[in-house]
Amino acid sequence: MIGQVQIRRKTGGGGVMDELIERLADKAGLEKAVAGKSVGIILSFLRSEGPTAHVQALIDSIPGADAAIASADSSRSTLGRLMGGGVMAVGTKLMGLGLGMGDIQKLARELFHIGREKIGVERMNEIIAGTPGLRQFT
């Protein structure tokens, strides 16, 4: 549970992020540590590639999201750096955690569902539509 411990330490407590990670782990059938790292990777991708205002609203609605992003960004693998950015690099990073395409789709769908709860359907749909390559995971 290294990823989850790092997030707790940086946010000063579990709370909402722990609940989100637990929910994602349960719905996607993943270990909590993998789900935690995956959240950071996906949110980092959205921050760099998605519609800025809507993505920031999503990040702001999830206490601990900034710490998860920072953790994902600090642990970028050499392969991830070579891949550059974009949805292919995210897929490579998530596969590096042991996820298959089916796992990634389940994880993304549940994260988007949570996003709709947090910032509303319209904003979340604009994030999905406005982020290159993201629609394939919905």
CNS distance restraints for C-alpha pairs under 8 A (distance, minus, plus):
assign (resid   1 and name CA) (resid   5 and name CA) 6.19 0.50 0.50
assign (resid   1 and name CA) (resid  32 and name CA) 6.80 0.50 0.50
assign (resid   1 and name CA) (resid  33 and name CA) 4.60 0.50 0.50
assign (resid   2 and name CA) (resid   6 and name CA) 6.23 0.50 0.50
assign (resid   2 and name CA) (resid  33 and name CA) 6.35 0.50 0.50
assign (resid   3 and name CA) (resid   7 and name CA) 6.41 0.50 0.50
assign (resid   3 and name CA) (resid  33 and name CA) 5.22 0.50 0.50
assign (resid   3 and name CA) (resid  34 and name CA) 7.42 0.50 0.50
assign (resid   3 and name CA) (resid  36 and name CA) 5.92 0.50 0.50
assign (resid   3 and name CA) (resid  37 and name CA) 5.72 0.50 0.50
assign (resid   3 and name CA) (resid  71 and name CA) 7.77 0.50 0.50
assign (resid   4 and name CA) (resid   8 and name CA) 6.27 0.50 0.50
assign (resid   4 and name CA) (resid  18 and name CA) 7.61 0.50 0.50
assign (resid   4 and name CA) (resid  32 and name CA) 7.29 0.50 0.50
assign (resid   4 and name CA) (resid  33 and name CA) 5.59 0.50 0.50
assign (resid   4 and name CA) (resid  36 and name CA) 5.80 0.50 0.50
assign (resid   4 and name CA) (resid  37 and name CA) 7.71 0.50 0.50
assign (resid   5 and name CA) (resid   9 and name CA) 6.17 0.50 0.50
assign (resid   6 and name CA) (resid  10 and name CA) 6.27 0.50 0.50
assign (resid   6 and name CA) (resid  71 and name CA) 7.39 0.50 0.50
assign (resid   7 and name CA) (resid  11 and name CA) 6.16 0.50 0.50
assign (resid   7 and name CA) (resid  14 and name CA) 7.84 0.50 0.50
assign (resid   7 and name CA) (resid  64 and name CA) 6.78 0.50 0.50
assign (resid   7 and name CA) (resid  67 and name CA) 5.80 0.50 0.50
assign (resid   7 and name CA) (resid  68 and name CA) 5.84 0.50 0.50
assign (resid   7 and name CA) (resid  71 and name CA) 7.47 0.50 0.50
assign (resid   8 and name CA) (resid  12 and name CA) 5.72 0.50 0.50
assign (resid   8 and name CA) (resid  13 and name CA) 5.00 0.50 0.50
assign (resid   8 and name CA) (resid  14 and name CA) 5.25 0.50 0.50
assign (resid   8 and name CA) (resid  64 and name CA) 7.90 0.50 0.50
assign (resid   9 and name CA) (resid  13 and name CA) 6.79 0.50 0.50
assign (resid  10 and name CA) (resid  64 and name CA) 7.79 0.50 0.50
assign (resid  10 and name CA) (resid  67 and name CA) 5.97 0.50 0.50
assign (resid  11 and name CA) (resid  63 and name CA) 7.81 0.50 0.50
assign (resid  11 and name CA) (resid  64 and name CA) 5.58 0.50 0.50
assign (resid  11 and name CA) (resid  67 and name CA) 6.67 0.50 0.50
assign (resid  14 and name CA) (resid  18 and name CA) 5.07 0.50 0.50
assign (resid  14 and name CA) (resid  19 and name CA) 7.88 0.50 0.50
assign (resid  15 and name CA) (resid  19 and name CA) 6.36 0.50 0.50
assign (resid  15 and name CA) (resid  63 and name CA) 8.00 0.50 0.50
assign (resid  16 and name CA) (resid  20 and name CA) 6.11 0.50 0.50
assign (resid  16 and name CA) (resid  62 and name CA) 6.81 0.50 0.50
assign (resid  16 and name CA) (resid  63 and name CA) 6.12 0.50 0.50
assign (resid  16 and name CA) (resid  64 and name CA) 7.56 0.50 0.50
assign (resid  17 and name CA) (resid  21 and name CA) 6.06 0.50 0.50
assign (resid  17 and name CA) (resid  62 and name CA) 6.76 0.50 0.50
assign (resid  17 and name CA) (resid  63 and name CA) 6.20 0.50 0.50
assign (resid  17 and name CA) (resid  64 and name CA) 5.62 0.50 0.50
assign (resid  17 and name CA) (resid  65 and name CA) 7.19 0.50 0.50
assign (resid  18 and name CA) (resid  22 and name CA) 6.03 0.50 0.50
assign (resid  19 and name CA) (resid  23 and name CA) 6.06 0.50 0.50
assign (resid  20 and name CA) (resid  24 and name CA) 6.13 0.50 0.50
assign (resid  21 and name CA) (resid  25 and name CA) 5.97 0.50 0.50
assign (resid  21 and name CA) (resid  32 and name CA) 6.22 0.50 0.50
assign (resid  21 and name CA) (resid  35 and name CA) 5.82 0.50 0.50
assign (resid  21 and name CA) (resid  36 and name CA) 5.53 0.50 0.50
assign (resid  21 and name CA) (resid  39 and name CA) 7.68 0.50 0.50
assign (resid  22 and name CA) (resid  26 and name CA) 6.06 0.50 0.50
assign (resid  22 and name CA) (resid  32 and name CA) 6.18 0.50 0.50
assign (resid  22 and name CA) (resid  35 and name CA) 7.88 0.50 0.50
assign (resid  23 and name CA) (resid  27 and name CA) 6.05 0.50 0.50
assign (resid  24 and name CA) (resid  28 and name CA) 5.76 0.50 0.50
assign (resid  24 and name CA) (resid  29 and name CA) 7.86 0.50 0.50
assign (resid  24 and name CA) (resid  30 and name CA) 7.60 0.50 0.50
assign (resid  24 and name CA) (resid  35 and name CA) 6.31 0.50 0.50
assign (resid  24 and name CA) (resid 107 and name CA) 6.37 0.50 0.50
assign (resid  24 and name CA) (resid 110 and name CA) 6.45 0.50 0.50
assign (resid  24 and name CA) (resid 111 and name CA) 7.05 0.50 0.50
assign (resid  25 and name CA) (resid  29 and name CA) 5.43 0.50 0.50
assign (resid  25 and name CA) (resid  30 and name CA) 4.48 0.50 0.50
assign (resid  25 and name CA) (resid  31 and name CA) 5.77 0.50 0.50
assign (resid  25 and name CA) (resid  32 and name CA) 5.38 0.50 0.50
assign (resid  25 and name CA) (resid  34 and name CA) 7.93 0.50 0.50
assign (resid  25 and name CA) (resid  35 and name CA) 5.45 0.50 0.50
assign (resid  26 and name CA) (resid  30 and name CA) 6.60 0.50 0.50
assign (resid  27 and name CA) (resid 106 and name CA) 7.43 0.50 0.50
assign (resid  27 and name CA) (resid 107 and name CA) 7.59 0.50 0.50
assign (resid  27 and name CA) (resid 110 and name CA) 7.09 0.50 0.50
assign (resid  28 and name CA) (resid 103 and name CA) 6.27 0.50 0.50
assign (resid  28 and name CA) (resid 106 and name CA) 5.25 0.50 0.50
assign (resid  28 and name CA) (resid 107 and name CA) 5.36 0.50 0.50
assign (resid  28 and name CA) (resid 110 and name CA) 7.62 0.50 0.50
assign (resid  29 and name CA) (resid 103 and name CA) 7.81 0.50 0.50
assign (resid  30 and name CA) (resid  34 and name CA) 6.50 0.50 0.50
assign (resid  30 and name CA) (resid  35 and name CA) 6.15 0.50 0.50
assign (resid  31 and name CA) (resid  35 and name CA) 6.24 0.50 0.50
assign (resid  32 and name CA) (resid  36 and name CA) 6.04 0.50 0.50
assign (resid  33 and name CA) (resid  37 and name CA) 6.32 0.50 0.50
assign (resid  34 and name CA) (resid  38 and name CA) 6.01 0.50 0.50
assign (resid  34 and name CA) (resid  97 and name CA) 6.61 0.50 0.50
assign (resid  35 and name CA) (resid  39 and name CA) 6.20 0.50 0.50
assign (resid  35 and name CA) (resid 107 and name CA) 7.95 0.50 0.50
assign (resid  36 and name CA) (resid  40 and name CA) 6.65 0.50 0.50
assign (resid  36 and name CA) (resid  68 and name CA) 7.35 0.50 0.50
assign (resid  37 and name CA) (resid  41 and name CA) 6.35 0.50 0.50
assign (resid  37 and name CA) (resid  68 and name CA) 7.12 0.50 0.50
assign (resid  37 and name CA) (resid  71 and name CA) 7.78 0.50 0.50
assign (resid  37 and name CA) (resid  72 and name CA) 6.40 0.50 0.50
assign (resid  38 and name CA) (resid  42 and name CA) 6.12 0.50 0.50
assign (resid  38 and name CA) (resid  94 and name CA) 6.44 0.50 0.50
assign (resid  39 and name CA) (resid  43 and name CA) 6.01 0.50 0.50
assign (resid  39 and name CA) (resid  68 and name CA) 6.91 0.50 0.50
assign (resid  39 and name CA) (resid  69 and name CA) 7.81 0.50 0.50
assign (resid  39 and name CA) (resid 111 and name CA) 7.95 0.50 0.50
assign (resid  40 and name CA) (resid  44 and name CA) 5.93 0.50 0.50
assign (resid  40 and name CA) (resid  65 and name CA) 7.09 0.50 0.50
assign (resid  40 and name CA) (resid  67 and name CA) 7.95 0.50 0.50
assign (resid  40 and name CA) (resid  68 and name CA) 4.38 0.50 0.50
assign (resid  40 and name CA) (resid  69 and name CA) 4.29 0.50 0.50
assign (resid  40 and name CA) (resid  70 and name CA) 7.45 0.50 0.50
assign (resid  40 and name CA) (resid  71 and name CA) 6.85 0.50 0.50
assign (resid  40 and name CA) (resid  72 and name CA) 5.12 0.50 0.50
assign (resid  40 and name CA) (resid  73 and name CA) 7.95 0.50 0.50
assign (resid  41 and name CA) (resid  45 and name CA) 6.24 0.50 0.50
assign (resid  41 and name CA) (resid  68 and name CA) 7.94 0.50 0.50
assign (resid  41 and name CA) (resid  69 and name CA) 6.50 0.50 0.50
assign (resid  41 and name CA) (resid  72 and name CA) 5.34 0.50 0.50
assign (resid  41 and name CA) (resid  73 and name CA) 7.48 0.50 0.50
assign (resid  41 and name CA) (resid  90 and name CA) 6.83 0.50 0.50
assign (resid  41 and name CA) (resid  93 and name CA) 7.57 0.50 0.50
assign (resid  41 and name CA) (resid  94 and name CA) 7.64 0.50 0.50
assign (resid  42 and name CA) (resid  46 and name CA) 6.22 0.50 0.50
assign (resid  42 and name CA) (resid  90 and name CA) 6.99 0.50 0.50
assign (resid  43 and name CA) (resid  47 and name CA) 6.06 0.50 0.50
assign (resid  43 and name CA) (resid  59 and name CA) 7.47 0.50 0.50
assign (resid  43 and name CA) (resid  65 and name CA) 7.59 0.50 0.50
assign (resid  43 and name CA) (resid  69 and name CA) 6.25 0.50 0.50
assign (resid  44 and name CA) (resid  48 and name CA) 6.35 0.50 0.50
assign (resid  44 and name CA) (resid  69 and name CA) 5.20 0.50 0.50
assign (resid  44 and name CA) (resid  72 and name CA) 7.28 0.50 0.50
assign (resid  44 and name CA) (resid  73 and name CA) 7.21 0.50 0.50
assign (resid  45 and name CA) (resid  49 and name CA) 5.91 0.50 0.50
assign (resid  45 and name CA) (resid  50 and name CA) 7.63 0.50 0.50
assign (resid  45 and name CA) (resid  85 and name CA) 7.76 0.50 0.50
assign (resid  45 and name CA) (resid  86 and name CA) 7.19 0.50 0.50
assign (resid  45 and name CA) (resid  87 and name CA) 7.67 0.50 0.50
assign (resid  45 and name CA) (resid  90 and name CA) 6.91 0.50 0.50
assign (resid  46 and name CA) (resid  50 and name CA) 4.78 0.50 0.50
assign (resid  46 and name CA) (resid  51 and name CA) 7.92 0.50 0.50
assign (resid  46 and name CA) (resid  55 and name CA) 6.43 0.50 0.50
assign (resid  46 and name CA) (resid 127 and name CA) 7.96 0.50 0.50
assign (resid  46 and name CA) (resid 131 and name CA) 7.15 0.50 0.50
assign (resid  47 and name CA) (resid  51 and name CA) 7.88 0.50 0.50
assign (resid  47 and name CA) (resid  52 and name CA) 6.66 0.50 0.50
assign (resid  47 and name CA) (resid  55 and name CA) 6.02 0.50 0.50
assign (resid  47 and name CA) (resid  56 and name CA) 7.14 0.50 0.50
assign (resid  49 and name CA) (resid  86 and name CA) 7.10 0.50 0.50
assign (resid  49 and name CA) (resid 131 and name CA) 5.82 0.50 0.50
assign (resid  49 and name CA) (resid 132 and name CA) 7.15 0.50 0.50
assign (resid  50 and name CA) (resid  55 and name CA) 6.43 0.50 0.50
assign (resid  50 and name CA) (resid 127 and name CA) 5.96 0.50 0.50
assign (resid  50 and name CA) (resid 128 and name CA) 7.89 0.50 0.50
assign (resid  50 and name CA) (resid 130 and name CA) 5.90 0.50 0.50
assign (resid  50 and name CA) (resid 131 and name CA) 4.47 0.50 0.50
assign (resid  50 and name CA) (resid 132 and name CA) 7.61 0.50 0.50
assign (resid  51 and name CA) (resid  55 and name CA) 6.02 0.50 0.50
assign (resid  51 and name CA) (resid 126 and name CA) 7.64 0.50 0.50
assign (resid  51 and name CA) (resid 127 and name CA) 5.91 0.50 0.50
assign (resid  51 and name CA) (resid 130 and name CA) 5.94 0.50 0.50
assign (resid  51 and name CA) (resid 131 and name CA) 6.87 0.50 0.50
assign (resid  52 and name CA) (resid  56 and name CA) 6.00 0.50 0.50
assign (resid  53 and name CA) (resid  57 and name CA) 6.23 0.50 0.50
assign (resid  54 and name CA) (resid  58 and name CA) 6.34 0.50 0.50
assign (resid  54 and name CA) (resid 123 and name CA) 6.03 0.50 0.50
assign (resid  54 and name CA) (resid 124 and name CA) 7.39 0.50 0.50
assign (resid  54 and name CA) (resid 126 and name CA) 7.61 0.50 0.50
assign (resid  54 and name CA) (resid 127 and name CA) 6.43 0.50 0.50
assign (resid  55 and name CA) (resid  59 and name CA) 6.21 0.50 0.50
assign (resid  55 and name CA) (resid 127 and name CA) 6.64 0.50 0.50
assign (resid  56 and name CA) (resid  60 and name CA) 5.94 0.50 0.50
assign (resid  57 and name CA) (resid  61 and name CA) 6.16 0.50 0.50
assign (resid  57 and name CA) (resid 119 and name CA) 6.87 0.50 0.50
assign (resid  58 and name CA) (resid  62 and name CA) 6.75 0.50 0.50
assign (resid  58 and name CA) (resid 115 and name CA) 6.44 0.50 0.50
assign (resid  58 and name CA) (resid 118 and name CA) 6.85 0.50 0.50
assign (resid  58 and name CA) (resid 119 and name CA) 6.05 0.50 0.50
assign (resid  59 and name CA) (resid  63 and name CA) 7.74 0.50 0.50
assign (resid  59 and name CA) (resid  65 and name CA) 5.65 0.50 0.50
assign (resid  59 and name CA) (resid  66 and name CA) 6.96 0.50 0.50
assign (resid  60 and name CA) (resid  65 and name CA) 7.44 0.50 0.50
assign (resid  61 and name CA) (resid 118 and name CA) 6.18 0.50 0.50
assign (resid  61 and name CA) (resid 119 and name CA) 7.24 0.50 0.50
assign (resid  62 and name CA) (resid 118 and name CA) 7.89 0.50 0.50
assign (resid  64 and name CA) (resid  68 and name CA) 6.32 0.50 0.50
assign (resid  65 and name CA) (resid  69 and name CA) 6.18 0.50 0.50
assign (resid  66 and name CA) (resid  70 and name CA) 6.12 0.50 0.50
assign (resid  67 and name CA) (resid  71 and name CA) 6.06 0.50 0.50
assign (resid  68 and name CA) (resid  72 and name CA) 6.20 0.50 0.50
assign (resid  69 and name CA) (resid  73 and name CA) 6.04 0.50 0.50
assign (resid  70 and name CA) (resid  74 and name CA) 6.02 0.50 0.50
assign (resid  71 and name CA) (resid  75 and name CA) 6.33 0.50 0.50
assign (resid  72 and name CA) (resid  76 and name CA) 6.50 0.50 0.50
assign (resid  76 and name CA) (resid  80 and name CA) 5.99 0.50 0.50
assign (resid  76 and name CA) (resid  81 and name CA) 6.64 0.50 0.50
assign (resid  77 and name CA) (resid  81 and name CA) 6.30 0.50 0.50
assign (resid  77 and name CA) (resid  93 and name CA) 7.80 0.50 0.50
assign (resid  78 and name CA) (resid  82 and name CA) 6.23 0.50 0.50
assign (resid  79 and name CA) (resid  83 and name CA) 6.14 0.50 0.50
assign (resid  80 and name CA) (resid  84 and name CA) 6.53 0.50 0.50
assign (resid  80 and name CA) (resid  89 and name CA) 5.95 0.50 0.50
assign (resid  80 and name CA) (resid  90 and name CA) 7.94 0.50 0.50
assign (resid  80 and name CA) (resid  92 and name CA) 6.92 0.50 0.50
assign (resid  80 and name CA) (resid  93 and name CA) 6.21 0.50 0.50
assign (resid  81 and name CA) (resid  85 and name CA) 7.95 0.50 0.50
assign (resid  83 and name CA) (resid  88 and name CA) 7.60 0.50 0.50
assign (resid  83 and name CA) (resid  89 and name CA) 5.39 0.50 0.50
assign (resid  84 and name CA) (resid  89 and name CA) 6.36 0.50 0.50
assign (resid  85 and name CA) (resid  89 and name CA) 5.40 0.50 0.50
assign (resid  85 and name CA) (resid  90 and name CA) 7.40 0.50 0.50
assign (resid  86 and name CA) (resid  90 and name CA) 6.60 0.50 0.50
assign (resid  86 and name CA) (resid 132 and name CA) 7.45 0.50 0.50
assign (resid  86 and name CA) (resid 133 and name CA) 7.77 0.50 0.50
assign (resid  87 and name CA) (resid  91 and name CA) 6.16 0.50 0.50
assign (resid  87 and name CA) (resid 132 and name CA) 7.28 0.50 0.50
assign (resid  87 and name CA) (resid 133 and name CA) 5.81 0.50 0.50
assign (resid  87 and name CA) (resid 134 and name CA) 7.01 0.50 0.50
assign (resid  88 and name CA) (resid  92 and name CA) 6.20 0.50 0.50
assign (resid  89 and name CA) (resid  93 and name CA) 6.21 0.50 0.50
assign (resid  90 and name CA) (resid  94 and name CA) 6.14 0.50 0.50
assign (resid  91 and name CA) (resid  95 and name CA) 5.97 0.50 0.50
assign (resid  91 and name CA) (resid 104 and name CA) 7.81 0.50 0.50
assign (resid  92 and name CA) (resid  96 and name CA) 6.04 0.50 0.50
assign (resid  93 and name CA) (resid  97 and name CA) 6.72 0.50 0.50
assign (resid  94 and name CA) (resid  98 and name CA) 6.89 0.50 0.50
assign (resid  94 and name CA) (resid  99 and name CA) 5.79 0.50 0.50
assign (resid  94 and name CA) (resid 104 and name CA) 7.27 0.50 0.50
assign (resid  95 and name CA) (resid  99 and name CA) 4.59 0.50 0.50
assign (resid  95 and name CA) (resid 100 and name CA) 6.01 0.50 0.50
assign (resid  95 and name CA) (resid 101 and name CA) 7.93 0.50 0.50
assign (resid  99 and name CA) (resid 103 and name CA) 5.55 0.50 0.50
assign (resid  99 and name CA) (resid 104 and name CA) 6.32 0.50 0.50
assign (resid 100 and name CA) (resid 104 and name CA) 6.25 0.50 0.50
assign (resid 101 and name CA) (resid 105 and name CA) 6.16 0.50 0.50
assign (resid 102 and name CA) (resid 106 and name CA) 6.26 0.50 0.50
assign (resid 103 and name CA) (resid 107 and name CA) 6.07 0.50 0.50
assign (resid 104 and name CA) (resid 108 and name CA) 5.98 0.50 0.50
assign (resid 104 and name CA) (resid 137 and name CA) 7.59 0.50 0.50
assign (resid 105 and name CA) (resid 109 and name CA) 5.98 0.50 0.50
assign (resid 105 and name CA) (resid 137 and name CA) 5.07 0.50 0.50
assign (resid 105 and name CA) (resid 138 and name CA) 7.01 0.50 0.50
assign (resid 106 and name CA) (resid 110 and name CA) 6.19 0.50 0.50
assign (resid 107 and name CA) (resid 111 and name CA) 6.09 0.50 0.50
assign (resid 108 and name CA) (resid 112 and name CA) 6.01 0.50 0.50
assign (resid 108 and name CA) (resid 137 and name CA) 6.16 0.50 0.50
assign (resid 108 and name CA) (resid 138 and name CA) 6.91 0.50 0.50
assign (resid 109 and name CA) (resid 113 and name CA) 6.11 0.50 0.50
assign (resid 109 and name CA) (resid 137 and name CA) 6.74 0.50 0.50
assign (resid 109 and name CA) (resid 138 and name CA) 5.47 0.50 0.50
assign (resid 110 and name CA) (resid 114 and name CA) 6.21 0.50 0.50
assign (resid 111 and name CA) (resid 115 and name CA) 6.11 0.50 0.50
assign (resid 112 and name CA) (resid 116 and name CA) 6.17 0.50 0.50
assign (resid 112 and name CA) (resid 124 and name CA) 6.97 0.50 0.50
assign (resid 112 and name CA) (resid 138 and name CA) 7.80 0.50 0.50
assign (resid 113 and name CA) (resid 117 and name CA) 6.50 0.50 0.50
assign (resid 114 and name CA) (resid 118 and name CA) 6.24 0.50 0.50
assign (resid 115 and name CA) (resid 119 and name CA) 5.94 0.50 0.50
assign (resid 115 and name CA) (resid 120 and name CA) 7.13 0.50 0.50
assign (resid 115 and name CA) (resid 121 and name CA) 7.94 0.50 0.50
assign (resid 115 and name CA) (resid 124 and name CA) 6.09 0.50 0.50
assign (resid 116 and name CA) (resid 120 and name CA) 4.48 0.50 0.50
assign (resid 116 and name CA) (resid 121 and name CA) 4.62 0.50 0.50
assign (resid 116 and name CA) (resid 122 and name CA) 7.82 0.50 0.50
assign (resid 116 and name CA) (resid 123 and name CA) 7.57 0.50 0.50
assign (resid 116 and name CA) (resid 124 and name CA) 5.49 0.50 0.50
assign (resid 116 and name CA) (resid 125 and name CA) 8.00 0.50 0.50
assign (resid 117 and name CA) (resid 121 and name CA) 7.38 0.50 0.50
assign (resid 119 and name CA) (resid 123 and name CA) 6.33 0.50 0.50
assign (resid 119 and name CA) (resid 124 and name CA) 6.74 0.50 0.50
assign (resid 120 and name CA) (resid 124 and name CA) 6.27 0.50 0.50
assign (resid 121 and name CA) (resid 125 and name CA) 5.96 0.50 0.50
assign (resid 122 and name CA) (resid 126 and name CA) 6.23 0.50 0.50
assign (resid 123 and name CA) (resid 127 and name CA) 6.34 0.50 0.50
assign (resid 124 and name CA) (resid 128 and name CA) 6.34 0.50 0.50
assign (resid 125 and name CA) (resid 129 and name CA) 6.05 0.50 0.50
assign (resid 126 and name CA) (resid 130 and name CA) 5.68 0.50 0.50
assign (resid 127 and name CA) (resid 131 and name CA) 5.98 0.50 0.50
assign (resid 128 and name CA) (resid 134 and name CA) 5.77 0.50 0.50
assign (resid 128 and name CA) (resid 135 and name CA) 5.86 0.50 0.50
assign (resid 129 and name CA) (resid 134 and name CA) 7.38 0.50 0.50
assign (resid 129 and name CA) (resid 135 and name CA) 6.55 0.50 0.50
assign (resid 131 and name CA) (resid 135 and name CA) 7.90 0.50 0.50
assign (resid 134 and name CA) (resid 138 and name CA) 7.30 0.50 0.50
